[in-house]
Amino acid sequence: MQGAGGIGGLLTTIHDGATYFPLADANGNITEYLDTNGTVVAHSEFDPYGSLITAMGDKAGDFNFLFQTEYLDRETGDYYWKIGTITG
């Protein structure tokens, strides 16, 4: 359970009462969201700095977890990064 969070750790999301499944690339960027039928409803591509290059699909603007699985505030255009501590 503790290893499920962080980059690439988003398993499902619910939007407007429907469940969607995110797919991440090797960098943890959410590139697709699938509906429960396995249909791609949103596709995104990013540059190395997190700027959105491509957004396609009926629900492309509906999801806020995108670049490196971080939350995008669409009003400001900023991502909210988790701050953690390392203990040893």
N, C-alpha and C positions, 0 to 999 in steps of 0.2 A: 504494500500500500504506500509506503513512504517513497518508493522510487517511481511512482506513477506521475508525479507532478513535474513541472519545469518544462524545458524546451522539448517539444514533441510529445508531451504527456497528456494532451487533451484527448479524451476518448469519445465523448459525445457532447452535443449541445442541444438545447431546446429553444426554438424560436417560434413564436406565435403558436405554441402548443404542439408543434411537430418536432420530432427528433431527427438530428442530422449527425453524420459521422465525418469528422475531418480527416484528411489524408495529408501527411507531411513529407517533405523531401528530406534528404540526408542532413540538411542544416536545421531542421525543425520548423521550417516555414510551412504554414498551411497552404497547400496549393489547390486542393479541392475540398468541397463539401458534398457529401452524398446524402440523398434522402433514404428512407427505409427500403425503397425498391432498388437501390444501388445506382440511381440516376445522378449524374453530376449536375448539381444545381448552381454551383459557383466554382469558378476557376480563377486563380490569381498567380501572377509572376512578379518577382521583386528584383531590384538591382542589389548589389552587395551591401548597400547602406540602408536598405529597408524601404526605399521608395517603390511604390506600386507602379509596375510597368504595364501590366495587363490585368483587367478584371472583366470576366465574361460570365454569362449565365443569368437566369431569371432572378436569382437571389444574391448576385455578386456584391451588392452594397448592404446586405443584411447582417453580415457577421463581423464581429469586432476582434476575434482572435486570429491574427494573420502572421506577420513577420516574426519568426522565431517563437511562435505560439504565445506572443505577448498581446495584451489588450490595446487596441487602437481606439483612442478618443477621436471620433470623427469630427467633432466640433473644432478641436484644436489641431488635429493632425498628428498628435503626439502619441507615442507608445508608453505604456506604464510598465516599467521594468521592476521585477521583484528584487528586493534588497535582502540579502541573507547574511548570516554570520557563519564563520568557520570556527569550530571548537576542536580542540585537540588534546 
